[in-house]
Amino acid sequence: MAVTSRRDKIDEGMESGMNRMMVSAASFIVMLAAASSGSAQQVPKPIAEWPRPAEFPKEDRAAAIQHFHKARDYAVGDLFADFALRCVTNPKYLTRVNNEQYDGHVEPMQVFDDLYRVGQMAVSAWALKTSDGIVLFDTLNNEEEARDILEPALRKVGLDPKDVKWAILTHSHGDHFGGAPYFQRKGTRIIASDLDWKAMAAGKGRVPAPSRDMTVTDGQTMTFGKTAVTFYVTPGHTIGTLSTIFPVTDRGAKHLVGFYGGAGLPRDVDAKRAQIASLSRWRTITTKAGVDAQIGNHPLNDEGLERDEQLLYRRKQDPNPYVLGRAMYQNYLGIQEECVRFALARDGFRD
């Protein structure tokens, strides 16, 4: 029978201790390597690879100056942010614009008594509560966002996703119709213009499109419960962009929302000219209707993040930041129109 001496036990203990120290040292080395790897990933890009401002070698400078300053003259008060976005950063500093429109969570918000923002940081969705169910405006990027962002947002503001009966698609870009098939399978009726139905069917949105359903025409009014929504086809951002006018209330006071369906700057010259014509017409339509409130389909388009924070900390005496007033709403549209003209002049063209 083997006899273990006290010395043997000491040697075994020392060996065990050394083994533990070696394991700890190895673990430390792994952690250090991981930290070093993480640090290496954060090394700034070489200056030569930094994004550069867009250049406009064909710019009609005289026309550009004219429209830049016309837009600036409209940009009174809080509207300066719209001027800065449309005439300064986009598209000259497009990386900055894109970095502000990241996929991220935002708190859903009751904006009016019957209208709620239920989207995300990069793209908006809106829920209009009517006496006969919920009307959605846009459905985010895809079915996952419809299920995991839109529906939970509806619940958080006290609405039931089962009450979503209609979804209006403002235009045929995938970040606005991507979640529509999810709702369509649940029985939601999907509404779009004829031209954008065709664009979605052609696969221009790069995500699965909903099956063609309800089509609205320019100037058509549909009544959802007791709420009337009037549709206008305003090409430019897409060929069949839908813009809408509908009533809301704020603490019981009546207002009229003008929701221009695609304020983003078009890329090509013909689309820019179409956008200018649509904005000019929209100004006439909304002036006659008496529109005084503005929302957009990206938080960056309507200062949604900033306005929602104002609503979160709103006092009894504070106005609703989405209510611009009739004159200021027209100023907002003037900025949009003149900044598109400015962009066209940068391309070397005039409308």
Buried (B, 14 or more C-beta within 10 A) or exposed (E): EEEEEEEEEEEEEEEEEEEEEEEEEEEEEEEEEEEEEEEEEEEEEEEEEEEEEEEBEEBBEEBBEBBBEBBBEBBEEBBBBBBBBBBBBBBBBBEBBEEBBEEEEBEBBBBBBBBBBBBBBBBBBBBBBBEEBBBBBBBBBBBEBBBEBBBEBBEEBEBEBEBBBBBBBBBBBBBBBBBBBBBBEEEBBBBBBBBBBBBBBEEBBEBBBBEEBEBBEBEEEBEBBEBEBBBBBBBBBBBBBBBBBBBBEBEEEEBBBBBBBBBBBBEEBEBBBBBBBBBEBBBEBBBEEEBBBBBBBBBBBBBBBEBBBBBEEEEEEEEBBBBBEBEBBBBBBBBBBBBBBBBBBBBBBEB
